[in-house]
Amino acid sequence: MLEKVGQTVRAAFNDDTDPAEKSYAMDYMWYLWCGKDSPSFDKDKMATFERYFISDKETHVETKGYYYSLRNEEKVVDMLLDEFNVIGLHKHIINGHVPVKTIKGETPIKANGKLLVIDGGFSKAYQPETGIAGYTLVYHSRGMQLVQHEPFTSTQRAIEEGLDIKGTTLLVELNRQRMMVRDTDKGRELIEQIKDLKKLLVAYRKGFIKEKGR
């Protein structure tokens, strides 16, 4: 399904798409953005208009779908990771562009630490709803950390209190052993190249490979 969605999205943007197909694809793009059963939206409606122009807060409610409940289930996250052949002890789903309502006690760490919500509401429009200015995921050789950002209120306050650079670090996961270059995909490629070079060196020293004359 996601492959077909990807093809349709590309058809909407490509200039050489058949006009009838392009018209359908563009309509589908709008539906993906805010459609009731859209796989990338998963709410019953987008209430942006209501929040701007209607004071009755009951009209502002956006009822969330299955994603927002199932992302908390570790077994569901494990199924998704298995589906994409993600292996190892330190495997995660990193989910961005979803506001985290910290002000209501919500945490960006889901499914026993296997799903992490970053971004979390950098936009100023979301900050009254979230209470913060989002999260940044920091990944390094010793593990992963989430940094919670404070909203930027004013230049004067930022200078006096340093709020523009102030963040709270949430420890997500530390590796028992520090990750080295050799532990990465690129590192494994380099190891194979080193093995090949050593074989060439042995072959040269034993005379199987002759040095080319100039």
C-alpha positions as CSV (number, residue, x, y, z in Angstrom):
1,M,0.0,0.0,0.0
2,L,2.8,2.4,0.9
3,E,4.6,1.7,-2.3
4,K,1.4,2.6,-4.2
5,V,0.9,5.7,-2.2
6,G,4.5,6.7,-3.0
7,Q,3.9,6.2,-6.7
8,T,0.7,8.4,-6.5
9,V,2.6,11.2,-4.7
10,R,5.2,11.2,-7.4
11,A,2.6,11.2,-10.1
12,A,1.1,14.4,-8.5
13,F,4.5,16.2,-8.8
14,N,5.9,14.9,-12.1
15,D,5.3,17.2,-15.1
16,D,5.1,14.3,-17.6
17,T,2.2,12.6,-15.8
18,D,-1.0,12.0,-17.9
19,P,-3.4,14.9,-17.1
20,A,-6.2,12.7,-15.9
21,E,-3.8,10.7,-13.7
22,K,-2.2,13.9,-12.4
23,S,-5.6,15.4,-11.4
24,Y,-6.5,12.2,-9.4
25,A,-3.0,12.2,-7.8
26,M,-3.3,15.8,-6.7
27,D,-6.7,15.1,-5.2
28,Y,-5.2,12.1,-3.4
29,M,-2.4,14.3,-2.0
30,W,-4.9,16.6,-0.4
31,Y,-6.7,13.6,1.1
32,L,-3.4,12.2,2.4
33,W,-2.8,15.5,4.2
34,C,-6.1,15.7,6.1
35,G,-8.5,12.9,5.0
36,K,-10.5,11.0,7.6
37,D,-9.0,7.6,6.8
38,S,-5.7,8.8,5.4
39,P,-2.8,6.5,6.5
40,S,-0.6,9.6,7.1
41,F,-3.2,11.6,9.1
42,D,-5.3,9.2,11.2
43,K,-7.8,11.7,12.7
44,D,-11.5,12.2,12.1
45,K,-10.9,15.7,10.9
46,M,-8.4,18.6,10.8
47,A,-9.9,21.4,13.0
48,T,-7.5,24.2,12.0
49,F,-10.4,26.3,10.6
50,E,-12.4,25.8,13.8
51,R,-9.5,26.8,16.1
52,Y,-9.0,30.0,14.1
53,F,-12.5,31.2,13.8
54,I,-14.8,29.4,16.3
55,S,-14.6,30.0,20.0
56,D,-16.5,26.9,21.0
57,K,-13.7,24.4,22.0
58,E,-15.9,21.4,21.3
59,T,-15.5,22.1,17.6
60,H,-11.7,22.0,18.0
61,V,-11.6,18.4,19.0
62,E,-9.8,16.0,16.6
63,T,-10.5,12.4,17.4
64,K,-7.3,10.3,17.0
65,G,-7.2,7.0,15.2
66,Y,-5.5,3.7,15.7
67,Y,-1.9,5.0,15.2
68,Y,-2.1,7.1,18.4
69,S,-3.1,4.1,20.5
70,L,-1.1,1.3,18.8
71,R,2.2,3.2,18.9
72,N,2.2,2.7,22.7
73,E,2.0,-1.1,22.3
74,E,5.5,-2.8,22.3
75,K,4.3,-5.9,20.5
76,V,2.9,-3.8,17.7
77,V,6.2,-1.8,17.3
78,D,8.0,-5.2,17.3
79,M,5.8,-6.4,14.5
80,L,6.6,-3.3,12.4
81,L,10.3,-3.6,13.1
82,D,10.2,-7.3,12.1
83,E,8.3,-6.4,8.9
84,F,11.1,-4.2,7.8
85,N,13.8,-6.7,8.8
86,V,15.3,-4.4,11.5
87,I,17.4,-6.6,13.8
88,G,19.6,-6.1,16.9
89,L,19.1,-5.1,20.5
90,H,19.0,-1.4,19.9
91,K,16.3,-1.0,17.3
92,H,13.8,1.8,17.3
93,I,11.1,3.6,15.3
94,I,11.8,7.4,15.1
95,N,8.6,9.3,14.6
96,G,8.7,13.0,13.8
97,H,6.2,15.8,13.1
98,V,3.7,14.7,15.8
99,P,3.1,17.2,18.7
100,V,3.8,15.7,22.2
101,K,1.4,17.2,24.8
102,T,4.0,17.4,27.6
103,I,1.8,19.9,29.3
104,K,-0.8,17.1,29.8
105,G,1.8,14.6,31.0
106,E,2.5,12.9,27.6
107,T,6.0,11.5,27.1
108,P,7.8,11.2,23.7
109,I,9.1,7.8,24.7
110,K,6.6,5.0,23.7
111,A,6.4,1.2,23.6
112,N,8.9,0.6,26.3
113,G,11.4,2.9,24.6
114,K,11.2,1.4,21.1
115,L,9.3,4.3,19.5
116,L,10.6,7.8,20.0
117,V,8.6,11.0,19.0
118,I,11.0,13.8,18.0
119,D,10.0,17.2,16.7
120,G,7.0,17.2,19.1
121,G,5.9,20.8,18.2
122,F,8.7,23.2,17.3
123,S,6.1,25.4,15.6
124,K,5.0,28.3,17.8
125,A,1.4,27.6,17.0
126,Y,1.7,24.2,18.8
127,Q,3.4,25.5,21.9
128,P,0.3,26.4,23.9
129,E,-0.9,22.8,23.2
130,T,2.4,21.1,24.0
131,G,3.9,23.4,26.7
132,I,7.3,23.1,25.1
133,A,9.1,23.7,21.9
134,G,9.6,20.1,20.8
135,Y,12.4,17.5,21.1
136,T,15.6,16.8,19.3
137,L,17.1,13.3,19.1
138,V,20.9,13.2,19.7
139,Y,22.5,10.0,18.6
140,H,26.2,9.3,19.3
141,S,28.6,6.5,19.9
142,R,27.5,6.0,23.5
143,G,23.7,5.8,22.8
144,M,20.7,8.1,22.3
145,Q,19.3,11.1,24.1
146,L,16.2,13.3,23.7
147,V,16.6,17.0,24.3
148,Q,13.5,18.9,25.3
149,H,13.5,22.5,24.2
150,E,11.9,25.5,25.9
151,P,9.7,27.9,23.8
152,F,11.4,31.1,22.5
153,T,9.5,34.0,24.1
154,S,11.6,37.1,23.4
155,T,15.0,38.3,22.4
156,Q,15.4,40.1,25.7
157,R,14.4,37.1,27.8
158,A,16.7,34.9,25.7
159,I,19.7,37.1,26.5
160,E,18.9,37.4,30.2
161,E,18.0,33.8,30.9
162,G,19.5,31.9,28.0
163,L,16.2,30.3,27.2
164,D,16.9,30.1,23.4
165,I,19.6,27.5,24.1
166,K,18.3,25.9,27.2
167,G,17.2,22.3,27.0
168,T,16.5,19.4,29.2
169,T,18.1,16.1,28.3
170,L,16.2,12.9,28.7
171,L,18.4,9.8,28.8
172,V,16.8,7.2,26.4
173,E,19.4,4.5,26.0
174,L,23.1,3.9,26.6
175,N,25.1,1.2,25.0
176,R,27.0,-1.2,27.2
177,Q,29.9,-0.9,24.8
178,R,30.7,2.3,23.0
179,M,30.0,2.0,19.2
180,M,33.1,2.3,17.0
181,V,33.4,2.9,13.3
182,R,33.9,-0.8,12.8
183,D,30.4,-1.4,14.3
184,T,28.7,0.6,11.6
185,D,27.7,-0.4,8.1
186,K,30.5,1.7,6.6
187,G,32.9,0.2,9.1
188,R,32.0,-3.3,7.9
189,E,32.6,-2.2,4.3
190,L,36.1,-0.9,5.3
191,I,36.9,-4.2,7.1
192,E,36.1,-6.1,3.9
193,Q,38.3,-3.7,1.9
194,I,41.2,-4.2,4.3
195,K,40.9,-8.0,4.0
196,D,41.0,-7.7,0.2
197,L,44.1,-5.4,0.4
198,K,45.8,-7.9,2.7
199,K,45.1,-10.7,0.2
200,L,46.6,-8.6,-2.6
201,L,49.7,-7.9,-0.5
202,V,50.2,-11.6,0.2
203,A,49.8,-12.4,-3.5
204,Y,52.3,-9.7,-4.4
205,R,54.9,-10.9,-1.9
206,K,54.6,-14.5,-3.1
207,G,55.0,-13.4,-6.7
208,F,51.5,-14.2,-7.9
209,I,51.0,-10.5,-8.9
210,K,53.9,-8.8,-10.8
211,E,54.6,-5.1,-10.6
212,K,53.9,-3.4,-13.9
213,G,56.9,-1.8,-15.5
214,R,56.7,1.8,-16.6
